[in-house]
Amino acid sequence: MTRALLPGTLEMLILQTLRHGALHGYAISQYIQQASEDVLQVEEGSLYPALQRLLRDGWVVAEWGTSSRKRRVRTYRLTPAGRKQLGREIAGFERLLAGISRVMRPVES
């Protein structure tokens, strides 16, 4: 990533991206980069370990398929448990952002 993320944020971004449908790893990283207007760039060295954690936790499933360019690709899909986890992640992230926002507000004297 070009910008450091809080722990767990990458997993939340991947889960959010997969809400739109099944994607292979490169497409996930491209979506995050485009949606963030190039603020976030997910490197392979971060993406694939995160996907492995999500697979291990049962929040995504993977299957092998063929890309439009006739290449073999592993496609990831959100599970029902992953949708529930995404809801928890978003709620926690919103609480964190609200707390940071309160600290960053100028103090009225």
C-alpha positions in Angstrom: 0.0 0.0 0.0 1.3 3.5 -0.7 -0.4 4.6 2.5 -0.2 2.7 5.8 -3.6 1.3 6.8 -4.8 0.5 10.2 -4.7 -3.2 11.0 -7.6 -5.1 9.5 -8.5 -2.2 7.1 -7.3 -4.1 4.0 -9.5 -7.1 4.8 -12.5 -4.7 5.2 -11.7 -3.1 1.8 -11.5 -6.5 0.2 -14.8 -7.7 1.7 -16.4 -4.4 0.6 -15.1 -4.9 -2.9 -16.4 -8.4 -3.1 -19.9 -7.2 -2.2 -20.2 -6.3 -5.9 -19.4 -9.8 -7.0 -16.7 -12.4 -7.5 -13.3 -11.1 -8.6 -9.7 -12.3 -9.1 -6.9 -10.8 -7.1 -5.7 -8.3 -9.7 -9.2 -7.0 -10.2 -9.7 -6.6 -6.4 -6.5 -4.4 -6.2 -7.5 -2.4 -9.3 -11.0 -1.7 -7.9 -9.5 -0.5 -4.6 -7.1 1.7 -6.4 -9.7 3.2 -8.7 -12.4 3.6 -6.1 -9.8 5.4 -3.8 -8.8 7.7 -6.7 -5.3 6.3 -6.5 -4.8 7.0 -2.8 -4.6 3.3 -2.1 -2.5 0.9 -4.1 -2.6 -2.7 -2.9 0.6 -4.7 -3.6 0.5 -8.4 -4.2 2.6 -8.9 -1.0 -0.2 -7.5 1.0 -3.2 -8.6 -1.0 -2.7 -12.4 -1.2 -1.8 -12.9 2.5 -5.0 -10.9 3.3 -7.0 -13.1 1.0 -5.6 -16.2 2.6 -6.7 -14.9 6.1 -10.2 -14.3 4.7 -10.3 -17.8 3.2 -9.1 -19.3 6.5 -11.7 -17.4 8.4 -14.5 -18.5 6.0 -15.4 -15.0 5.0 -14.5 -15.6 1.3 -14.4 -18.7 -0.9 -12.2 -19.2 -3.9 -12.5 -21.2 -7.1 -10.3 -21.6 -10.2 -11.6 -20.3 -13.5 -10.4 -18.7 -16.7 -10.1 -15.0 -17.4 -11.2 -13.2 -20.4 -7.6 -13.5 -21.7 -7.8 -17.3 -21.3 -5.6 -17.3 -18.3 -6.2 -19.5 -15.2 -7.2 -17.3 -12.3 -8.4 -17.8 -8.8 -11.7 -15.9 -8.2 -12.8 -14.9 -4.7 -16.4 -14.6 -3.6 -17.9 -13.2 -0.4 -19.7 -15.8 1.9 -22.7 -15.0 4.1 -20.4 -15.1 7.1 -18.2 -12.6 5.2 -21.1 -10.3 4.8 -21.8 -10.4 8.5 -18.2 -9.7 9.3 -18.2 -6.8 6.8 -21.0 -5.2 8.8 -19.1 -5.6 12.0 -15.9 -4.2 10.4 -17.8 -1.2 9.0 -19.4 -0.4 12.4 -16.1 -0.6 14.2 -14.4 1.5 11.6 -17.1 4.2 11.8 -16.7 4.3 15.6 -12.9 4.7 15.1 -13.4 7.5 12.6 -15.9 9.3 14.9 -13.3 9.1 17.7 -10.5 10.4 15.6 -12.8 13.2 14.3 -13.6 14.2 17.9 -9.9 14.4 18.7 -9.1 16.4 15.6 -11.8 19.1 16.1 -10.3 22.4 17.2 -10.9 23.0 20.9 -13.1 26.0 21.6 -11.7 28.4 24.1 
